[in-house]
């Protein structure tokens, strides 16, 4: 069983998508998916499903902000919505860039990302550049809205080198927006032979301009998503997959832009040279001194997703608490003043499903896992946010792998 699950974790890049939402709802009718395209050299390449192939959701200014990347009959697009009642209803979907087709590289696990600073909202995503290496990966693109998501314009990008960028994350507060991502460069500039490294830039004017890039770690995993989140005292914590070993590491960027790499979150000593496509999540409680994290690992003796807590602002971490079984892959976490909720996808009797567990004592103990997604669907890559005393979890699901739909539920 362990060998079978380990093969799934280390070899399979799970892609989940949903279809385009209608006005003020997230549910749509199914559409026909093109047949899987055949390619030369005796191999077959899997076509993108129709529907939403990218998803980001954040809470800011007492609203839930949603960014959906969609694929429909060979054409890609980005759409923005928001909710002021934790997902019970949604604003009309606004097309971020009014183009018939967006040359973009996004999918679940490498999603386009959102950040909010007041009425300014910024979106970034990876571009697709034909012939640019194995994955046709191009530089990041960016768009911003200065009117709370009503209209959007292309804008300057956080990166100061026009090279391939990927695995972004962003977060913002009242004063600043920060972006982190991976690319290959050295001190002298772009270098395709360099190791992937973790970069950072910030904007104080709602995405109009960005600071000079700094390197947070010059040797990271090349293919796992990063998580960046501001604490209540305006420190930026970044959770990312490291190298040597391939465990998740965490660091903090203070108000003076000084980076401190703290330690590993889950010292599993997993040494893996491939592409696991497994990231994690961060949540803060008690004015940021208490940090909650979820991380995934493919270590043969520690397969699955694990919760950790730090009561000293990330300096030390608790022993890992496994949530779910060894088939769990992708996870996220959120908290309010009283509860902490963790979500993850995991194998069930009828396929990959979404589960959650709850802690009412700041992560010291956890409830039994409860299934969220309905039977008969392959559900993957959940994300969760807290707003007030309510939580909203969203994920993508499919019955056939061809047409996928978005599902959301309050917890």
Secondary structure, DSSP 4 states (H G I P E B T S, - for coil): -HHHHHHHHHH------BPPP-TT-S-----PPPPPPB-STT-B-PPPPBEEEEEEEEEETTEEEEEEEEEETTEEEEEEEEESSTTSS-PPPEESS--S---EE-BTTB--EEEEETTEEEEEEEEE-TTSTTTTEEEEEEEEESSTTSS-EE---S-SS-S--EEEEEEE-SS-EEEEEEEEEETTEE-TTSPEEEEEEEESSTTS--PPPEEEESSB-SSS--EEEE-TTS-EEEEEEBSSS-SEEEEEE-TT--EEEEEESS-------S-----EEEEEETTTTEEEEEEEE--TTS-EEEEEEESSTTSS-PPPEEES-TT---EEEEE-SS-EEEEEEEEETTEEEEEEEEESSTTSS-PPPEE-SPTT-EEEEEEEEEETTEEEEEEEEESSSSBEEEEEEE-
